[in-house]
Amino acid sequence: MHELALCEAIADVVKSHADGQHVDVVRVRIGALRQVVPESLSFCWSMVRDFADMPEAELELESVTAAVQCRSCGHDSEITSQWSLLCPRCDSADVAVLRGNEFLVTSLDVSDREPQQTQKE
Ligand SMILES: [Zn+2]
C-alpha cells in the first residue's frame, strides 16, 4: 500500500529527529503529484504511529499544488487536474515540473515530557 510505505518513511524521519522526546504533532508537506489520498494516509498513520511508539502524534498534512513550465509556450502554470500534466494553456505534454513532487516532514512539535524510561517504584 502506497500510503503505508509513506507513513513508515515519515515515522523513520520523526524518530531520528525526536530523539526520544514525546511527539505531539508531525507536519508533512505532500505535493499533488504524489497522488496521496489524505484519508488513507491518516488511516495508515494511526496504525504506524502505534508501532513507532508515538501513539499521540497527530499528523498534519500540507498539500502543495503541482506546477509546470511549458517548453512549447514558455508559460508557468498551476496544474489543477490530478491526473494530467499537460500545459493548461496550450495542451502540450512537453513540460518541466516545477513543483508537486514534494514529500517531506517539515516540522515536529515535541513536548518536554521526560522520555519514558524504566519505571521507578
Ligand atoms: Zn504551453
Backbone and ligand atoms as CSV (ligand in chain L), in Angstrom:
chain,resi,resn,atom,element,x,y,z
A,1,MET,N,N,0.847,-1.199,0.000
A,1,MET,CA,C,0.000,0.000,0.000
A,1,MET,C,C,0.881,1.247,0.000
A,2,HIS,N,N,0.649,2.109,-0.950
A,2,HIS,CA,C,1.400,3.338,-1.148
A,2,HIS,C,C,1.468,4.175,0.131
A,3,GLU,N,N,0.310,4.461,0.719
A,3,GLU,CA,C,0.269,5.342,1.878
A,3,GLU,C,C,0.969,4.728,3.089
A,4,LEU,N,N,0.892,3.412,3.197
A,4,LEU,CA,C,1.545,2.749,4.325
A,4,LEU,C,C,3.065,2.933,4.248
A,5,ALA,N,N,3.608,2.771,3.060
A,5,ALA,CA,C,5.051,2.962,2.882
A,5,ALA,C,C,5.450,4.395,3.210
A,6,LEU,N,N,4.615,5.352,2.812
A,6,LEU,CA,C,4.912,6.748,3.113
A,6,LEU,C,C,4.919,6.987,4.625
A,7,CYS,N,N,3.924,6.392,5.305
A,7,CYS,CA,C,3.833,6.580,6.759
A,7,CYS,C,C,5.044,5.979,7.460
A,8,GLU,N,N,5.501,4.844,6.975
A,8,GLU,CA,C,6.678,4.243,7.591
A,8,GLU,C,C,7.903,5.129,7.378
A,9,ALA,N,N,7.975,5.746,6.208
A,9,ALA,CA,C,9.081,6.674,5.949
A,9,ALA,C,C,8.988,7.882,6.878
A,10,ILE,N,N,7.751,8.385,7.072
A,10,ILE,CA,C,7.557,9.520,7.982
A,10,ILE,C,C,8.003,9.146,9.392
A,11,ALA,N,N,7.580,7.969,9.841
A,11,ALA,CA,C,7.902,7.539,11.203
A,11,ALA,C,C,9.416,7.444,11.402
A,12,ASP,N,N,10.114,6.974,10.385
A,12,ASP,CA,C,11.576,6.878,10.482
A,12,ASP,C,C,12.202,8.255,10.665
A,13,VAL,N,N,11.726,9.214,9.868
A,13,VAL,CA,C,12.272,10.570,9.962
A,13,VAL,C,C,11.972,11.170,11.331
A,14,VAL,N,N,10.729,10.997,11.778
A,14,VAL,CA,C,10.320,11.566,13.062
A,14,VAL,C,C,11.157,10.981,14.191
A,15,LYS,N,N,11.339,9.688,14.159
A,15,LYS,CA,C,12.102,9.035,15.227
A,15,LYS,C,C,13.523,9.564,15.311
A,16,SER,N,N,14.133,9.740,14.157
A,16,SER,CA,C,15.524,10.169,14.182
A,16,SER,C,C,15.641,11.616,14.651
A,17,HIS,N,N,14.577,12.416,14.493
A,17,HIS,CA,C,14.631,13.806,14.928
A,17,HIS,C,C,14.098,14.006,16.349
A,18,ALA,N,N,13.151,13.191,16.757
A,18,ALA,CA,C,12.535,13.393,18.065
A,18,ALA,C,C,13.506,13.028,19.189
A,19,ASP,N,N,14.389,12.104,18.930
A,19,ASP,CA,C,15.432,11.768,19.893
A,19,ASP,C,C,14.851,11.395,21.259
A,20,GLY,N,N,13.809,10.608,21.241
A,20,GLY,CA,C,13.238,10.115,22.483
A,20,GLY,C,C,12.229,11.035,23.136
A,21,GLN,N,N,12.041,12.247,22.587
A,21,GLN,CA,C,11.063,13.168,23.163
A,21,GLN,C,C,9.645,12.753,22.776
A,22,HIS,N,N,8.683,13.261,23.546
A,22,HIS,CA,C,7.288,12.969,23.253
A,22,HIS,C,C,6.853,13.796,22.051
A,23,VAL,N,N,6.324,13.142,21.025
A,23,VAL,CA,C,5.933,13.840,19.796
A,23,VAL,C,C,4.438,14.135,19.831
A,24,ASP,N,N,4.087,15.414,19.664
A,24,ASP,CA,C,2.671,15.819,19.662
A,24,ASP,C,C,2.122,15.947,18.243
A,25,VAL,N,N,2.859,16.623,17.396
A,25,VAL,CA,C,2.374,16.890,16.043
A,25,VAL,C,C,3.509,16.668,15.032
A,26,VAL,N,N,3.149,16.039,13.933
A,26,VAL,CA,C,4.083,15.856,12.824
A,26,VAL,C,C,3.485,16.568,11.617
A,27,ARG,N,N,4.231,17.512,11.038
A,27,ARG,CA,C,3.728,18.207,9.847
A,27,ARG,C,C,4.454,17.691,8.616
A,28,VAL,N,N,3.636,17.333,7.633
A,28,VAL,CA,C,4.183,16.734,6.417
A,28,VAL,C,C,3.683,17.514,5.212
A,29,ARG,N,N,4.589,17.825,4.308
A,29,ARG,CA,C,4.222,18.515,3.070
A,29,ARG,C,C,4.224,17.506,1.938
A,30,ILE,N,N,3.122,17.455,1.220
A,30,ILE,CA,C,2.996,16.475,0.141
A,30,ILE,C,C,2.510,17.152,-1.128
A,31,GLY,N,N,3.249,16.951,-2.198
A,31,GLY,CA,C,2.881,17.515,-3.486
A,31,GLY,C,C,1.767,16.722,-4.138
A,32,ALA,N,N,0.996,17.410,-4.968
A,32,ALA,CA,C,-0.164,16.789,-5.620
A,32,ALA,C,C,0.242,15.609,-6.494
A,33,LEU,N,N,1.456,15.647,-7.044
A,33,LEU,CA,C,1.874,14.570,-7.946
A,33,LEU,C,C,2.149,13.261,-7.214
A,34,ARG,N,N,2.230,13.327,-5.906
A,34,ARG,CA,C,2.401,12.100,-5.126
A,34,ARG,C,C,1.128,11.270,-5.116
A,35,GLN,N,N,0.024,11.914,-5.476
A,35,GLN,CA,C,-1.275,11.238,-5.557
A,35,GLN,C,C,-1.602,10.473,-4.281
A,36,VAL,N,N,-1.389,11.162,-3.184
A,36,VAL,CA,C,-1.701,10.580,-1.885
A,36,VAL,C,C,-3.157,10.909,-1.537
A,37,VAL,N,N,-3.856,9.914,-1.052
A,37,VAL,CA,C,-5.213,10.145,-0.563
A,37,VAL,C,C,-5.107,10.497,0.924
A,38,PRO,N,N,-5.467,11.730,1.294
A,38,PRO,CA,C,-5.268,12.151,2.691
A,38,PRO,C,C,-5.923,11.223,3.703
A,39,GLU,N,N,-7.127,10.745,3.376
A,39,GLU,CA,C,-7.820,9.858,4.317
A,39,GLU,C,C,-7.037,8.557,4.521
A,40,SER,N,N,-6.480,8.031,3.435
A,40,SER,CA,C,-5.701,6.801,3.543
A,40,SER,C,C,-4.432,7.035,4.348
A,41,LEU,N,N,-3.823,8.194,4.119
A,41,LEU,CA,C,-2.596,8.496,4.834
A,41,LEU,C,C,-2.873,8.606,6.336
A,42,SER,N,N,-3.963,9.295,6.691
A,42,SER,CA,C,-4.323,9.425,8.101
A,42,SER,C,C,-4.609,8.064,8.727
A,43,PHE,N,N,-5.296,7.242,7.970
A,43,PHE,CA,C,-5.631,5.915,8.469
A,43,PHE,C,C,-4.360,5.086,8.705
A,44,CYS,N,N,-3.476,5.101,7.729
A,44,CYS,CA,C,-2.230,4.342,7.875
A,44,CYS,C,C,-1.390,4.889,9.017
A,45,TRP,N,N,-1.405,6.213,9.138
A,45,TRP,CA,C,-0.621,6.820,10.217
A,45,TRP,C,C,-1.114,6.353,11.582
A,46,SER,N,N,-2.427,6.208,11.730
A,46,SER,CA,C,-2.976,5.793,13.021
A,46,SER,C,C,-2.480,4.403,13.406
A,47,MET,N,N,-2.107,3.601,12.416
A,47,MET,CA,C,-1.531,2.281,12.717
A,47,MET,C,C,-0.029,2.384,12.938
A,48,VAL,N,N,0.617,3.094,12.034
A,48,VAL,CA,C,2.079,3.153,12.073
A,48,VAL,C,C,2.574,3.827,13.356
A,49,ARG,N,N,1.871,4.870,13.801
A,49,ARG,CA,C,2.360,5.605,14.968
A,49,ARG,C,C,2.342,4.750,16.230
A,50,ASP,N,N,1.408,3.800,16.293
A,50,ASP,CA,C,1.407,2.903,17.444
A,50,ASP,C,C,2.652,2.022,17.442
A,51,PHE,N,N,2.962,1.462,16.273
A,51,PHE,CA,C,4.152,0.620,16.166
A,51,PHE,C,C,5.424,1.429,16.390
A,52,ALA,N,N,5.360,2.707,16.012
A,52,ALA,CA,C,6.546,3.551,16.139
A,52,ALA,C,C,6.664,4.129,17.547
A,53,ASP,N,N,5.755,3.712,18.433
A,53,ASP,CA,C,5.841,4.117,19.831
A,53,ASP,C,C,5.617,5.613,20.024
A,54,MET,N,N,4.732,6.190,19.232
A,54,MET,CA,C,4.329,7.590,19.446
A,54,MET,C,C,2.833,7.716,19.169
A,55,PRO,N,N,2.033,7.012,19.970
A,55,PRO,CA,C,0.594,6.891,19.673
A,55,PRO,C,C,-0.165,8.213,19.725
A,56,GLU,N,N,0.422,9.257,20.313
A,56,GLU,CA,C,-0.296,10.533,20.403
A,56,GLU,C,C,0.138,11.523,19.333
A,57,ALA,N,N,1.010,11.110,18.460
A,57,ALA,CA,C,1.493,12.032,17.430
A,57,ALA,C,C,0.417,12.243,16.363
A,58,GLU,N,N,-0.021,13.499,16.231
A,58,GLU,CA,C,-1.013,13.827,15.207
A,58,GLU,C,C,-0.303,14.189,13.907
A,59,LEU,N,N,-0.905,13.751,12.810
A,59,LEU,CA,C,-0.342,14.066,11.504
A,59,LEU,C,C,-1.082,15.259,10.905
A,60,GLU,N,N,-0.322,16.274,10.514
A,60,GLU,CA,C,-0.921,17.423,9.827
A,60,GLU,C,C,-0.373,17.483,8.414
A,61,LEU,N,N,-1.282,17.477,7.467
A,61,LEU,CA,C,-0.870,17.473,6.067
A,61,LEU,C,C,-0.921,18.868,5.477
A,62,GLU,N,N,0.109,19.197,4.749
A,62,GLU,CA,C,0.107,20.430,3.979
A,62,GLU,C,C,0.212,20.029,2.517
A,63,SER,N,N,-0.836,20.310,1.756
A,63,SER,CA,C,-0.843,19.921,0.350
A,63,SER,C,C,-0.228,21.007,-0.508
A,64,VAL,N,N,0.568,20.597,-1.464
A,64,VAL,CA,C,1.195,21.521,-2.395
A,64,VAL,C,C,0.658,21.230,-3.785
A,65,THR,N,N,0.154,22.254,-4.447
A,65,THR,CA,C,-0.343,22.038,-5.804
A,65,THR,C,C,0.834,21.857,-6.755
A,66,ALA,N,N,0.570,21.195,-7.852
A,66,ALA,CA,C,1.619,20.975,-8.851
A,66,ALA,C,C,1.693,22.174,-9.792
A,67,ALA,N,N,2.876,22.399,-10.321
A,67,ALA,CA,C,3.045,23.456,-11.313
A,67,ALA,C,C,4.064,23.006,-12.348
A,68,VAL,N,N,3.850,23.444,-13.569
A,68,VAL,CA,C,4.750,23.065,-14.652
A,68,VAL,C,C,5.170,24.294,-15.455
A,69,GLN,N,N,6.314,24.155,-16.101
A,69,GLN,CA,C,6.729,25.160,-17.070
A,69,GLN,C,C,6.689,24.511,-18.440
A,70,CYS,N,N,5.959,25.132,-19.323
A,70,CYS,CA,C,5.760,24.562,-20.652
A,70,CYS,C,C,6.922,24.935,-21.559
A,71,ARG,N,N,7.469,23.928,-22.254
A,71,ARG,CA,C,8.570,24.199,-23.168
A,71,ARG,C,C,8.065,24.677,-24.533
A,72,SER,N,N,6.782,24.478,-24.781
A,72,SER,CA,C,6.236,24.915,-26.063
A,72,SER,C,C,5.868,26.395,-26.046
A,73,CYS,N,N,5.109,26.811,-25.018
A,73,CYS,CA,C,4.657,28.202,-24.989
A,73,CYS,C,C,5.383,29.023,-23.930
A,74,GLY,N,N,6.218,28.355,-23.120
A,74,GLY,CA,C,7.029,29.085,-22.163
A,74,GLY,C,C,6.294,29.575,-20.938
A,75,HIS,N,N,5.074,29.101,-20.743
A,75,HIS,CA,C,4.252,29.609,-19.661
A,75,HIS,C,C,4.368,28.728,-18.415
A,76,ASP,N,N,4.443,29.369,-17.256
A,76,ASP,CA,C,4.365,28.636,-15.994
A,76,ASP,C,C,2.907,28.535,-15.578
A,77,SER,N,N,2.457,27.335,-15.266
A,77,SER,CA,C,1.049,27.157,-14.909
A,77,SER,C,C,0.910,26.239,-13.714
A,78,GLU,N,N,-0.144,26.511,-12.961
A,78,GLU,CA,C,-0.503,25.598,-11.905
A,78,GLU,C,C,-1.366,24.498,-12.508
A,79,ILE,N,N,-1.134,23.283,-12.045
A,79,ILE,CA,C,-1.905,22.155,-12.564
A,79,ILE,C,C,-3.067,21.890,-11.623
A,80,THR,N,N,-4.260,21.930,-12.160
A,80,THR,CA,C,-5.422,21.703,-11.306
A,80,THR,C,C,-5.932,20.278,-11.423
A,81,SER,N,N,-5.696,19.655,-12.566
A,81,SER,CA,C,-6.097,18.264,-12.707
A,81,SER,C,C,-5.103,17.376,-11.981
A,82,GLN,N,N,-5.626,16.377,-11.303
A,82,GLN,CA,C,-4.750,15.499,-10.545
A,82,GLN,C,C,-4.117,14.440,-11.439
A,83,TRP,N,N,-4.662,14.246,-12.616
A,83,TRP,CA,C,-4.250,13.100,-13.417
A,83,TRP,C,C,-3.548,13.457,-14.705
A,84,SER,N,N,-3.476,14.716,-15.048
A,84,SER,CA,C,-2.790,15.045,-16.287
A,84,SER,C,C,-1.750,16.120,-16.051
A,85,LEU,N,N,-0.684,16.045,-16.796
A,85,LEU,CA,C,0.397,17.011,-16.662
A,85,LEU,C,C,0.583,17.796,-17.944
A,86,LEU,N,N,-0.517,18.078,-18.625
A,86,LEU,CA,C,-0.427,18.880,-19.845
A,86,LEU,C,C,-0.420,20.357,-19.486
A,87,CYS,N,N,0.203,21.138,-20.337
A,87,CYS,CA,C,0.169,22.581,-20.148
A,87,CYS,C,C,-1.285,23.053,-20.274
A,88,PRO,N,N,-1.819,23.715,-19.252
A,88,PRO,CA,C,-3.227,24.163,-19.315
A,88,PRO,C,C,-3.457,25.199,-20.405
A,89,ARG,N,N,-2.411,25.856,-20.834
A,89,ARG,CA,C,-2.572,26.928,-21.811
A,89,ARG,C,C,-2.608,26.407,-23.244
A,90,CYS,N,N,-1.708,25.461,-23.574
A,90,CYS,CA,C,-1.646,25.015,-24.977
A,90,CYS,C,C,-1.751,23.490,-25.115
A,91,ASP,N,N,-1.986,22.800,-24.018
A,91,ASP,CA,C,-2.157,21.343,-24.042
A,91,ASP,C,C,-0.904,20.570,-24.445
A,92,SER,N,N,0.239,21.193,-24.407
A,92,SER,CA,C,1.467,20.476,-24.733
A,92,SER,C,C,1.859,19.563,-23.571
A,93,ALA,N,N,2.415,18.401,-23.923
A,93,ALA,CA,C,2.906,17.494,-22.894
A,93,ALA,C,C,4.388,17.732,-22.612
A,94,ASP,N,N,4.973,18.662,-23.339
A,94,ASP,CA,C,6.394,18.942,-23.192
A,94,ASP,C,C,6.590,19.970,-22.069
A,95,VAL,N,N,6.498,19.493,-20.848
A,95,VAL,CA,C,6.545,20.404,-19.706
A,95,VAL,C,C,7.613,19.954,-18.715
A,96,ALA,N,N,8.111,20.914,-17.951
A,96,ALA,CA,C,9.024,20.613,-16.855
A,96,ALA,C,C,8.261,20.833,-15.547
A,97,VAL,N,N,8.366,19.881,-14.659
A,97,VAL,CA,C,7.649,20.005,-13.383
A,97,VAL,C,C,8.398,20.971,-12.470
A,98,LEU,N,N,7.692,22.018,-12.039
A,98,LEU,CA,C,8.298,22.995,-11.133
A,98,LEU,C,C,8.105,22.604,-9.678
A,99,ARG,N,N,6.948,22.088,-9.367
A,99,ARG,CA,C,6.704,21.591,-8.017
A,99,ARG,C,C,5.542,20.609,-8.051
A,100,GLY,N,N,5.396,19.882,-6.949
A,100,GLY,CA,C,4.313,18.911,-6.886
A,100,GLY,C,C,4.822,17.534,-6.493
A,101,ASN,N,N,6.155,17.372,-6.468
A,101,ASN,CA,C,6.722,16.082,-6.080
A,101,ASN,C,C,7.188,16.060,-4.622
A,102,GLU,N,N,6.833,17.093,-3.887
A,102,GLU,CA,C,7.305,17.189,-2.510
A,102,GLU,C,C,6.807,16.032,-1.640
A,103,PHE,N,N,7.659,15.594,-0.826
A,103,PHE,CA,C,7.256,14.700,0.258
A,103,PHE,C,C,8.289,14.845,1.362
A,104,LEU,N,N,7.956,15.656,2.374
A,104,LEU,CA,C,8.927,15.837,3.440
A,104,LEU,C,C,8.247,16.191,4.764
A,105,VAL,N,N,8.919,15.815,5.808
A,105,VAL,CA,C,8.484,16.202,7.144
A,105,VAL,C,C,9.032,17.603,7.388
A,106,THR,N,N,8.127,18.577,7.552
A,106,THR,CA,C,8.579,19.960,7.662
A,106,THR,C,C,8.873,20.364,9.098
A,107,SER,N,N,8.092,19.870,10.063
A,107,SER,CA,C,8.374,20.216,11.451
A,107,SER,C,C,7.697,19.252,12.404
A,108,LEU,N,N,8.180,19.273,13.629
A,108,LEU,CA,C,7.625,18.442,14.694
A,108,LEU,C,C,7.310,19.326,15.883
A,109,ASP,N,N,6.244,19.010,16.579
A,109,ASP,CA,C,6.028,19.590,17.901
A,109,ASP,C,C,6.350,18.504,18.917
A,110,VAL,N,N,7.303,18.770,19.773
A,110,VAL,CA,C,7.621,17.817,20.825
A,110,VAL,C,C,7.406,18.502,22.163
A,111,SER,N,N,7.070,17.729,23.167
A,111,SER,CA,C,6.896,18.316,24.490
A,111,SER,C,C,8.037,17.884,25.398
A,112,ASP,N,N,8.169,18.622,26.486
A,112,ASP,CA,C,9.330,18.443,27.348
A,112,ASP,C,C,9.218,17.240,28.268
A,113,ARG,N,N,8.127,16.548,28.117
A,113,ARG,CA,C,7.929,15.390,28.965
A,113,ARG,C,C,9.171,14.488,28.949
A,114,GLU,N,N,9.496,13.974,30.108
A,114,GLU,CA,C,10.662,13.086,30.186
A,114,GLU,C,C,10.434,11.863,29.302
A,115,PRO,N,N,11.433,11.444,28.618
A,115,PRO,CA,C,11.293,10.179,27.880
A,115,PRO,C,C,10.944,9.047,28.825
A,116,GLN,N,N,10.106,8.185,28.362
A,116,GLN,CA,C,9.707,7.090,29.232
A,116,GLN,C,C,10.847,6.096,29.371
A,117,GLN,N,N,11.296,5.957,30.583
A,117,GLN,CA,C,12.382,5.024,30.838
A,117,GLN,C,C,11.912,3.982,31.829
A,118,THR,N,N,12.805,3.261,32.378
A,118,THR,CA,C,12.424,2.213,33.324
A,118,THR,C,C,11.692,2.821,34.509
A,119,GLN,N,N,10.611,2.225,34.876
A,119,GLN,CA,C,9.802,2.773,35.970
A,119,GLN,C,C,10.476,2.586,37.316
A,120,LYS,N,N,10.396,3.654,38.102
A,120,LYS,CA,C,10.952,3.561,39.473
A,120,LYS,C,C,9.807,3.347,40.432
A,121,GLU,N,N,9.903,2.388,41.240
A,121,GLU,CA,C,8.851,2.127,42.227
A,121,GLU,C,C,9.219,2.763,43.568
L,1,ZN,ZN,ZN,2.085,25.574,-23.118
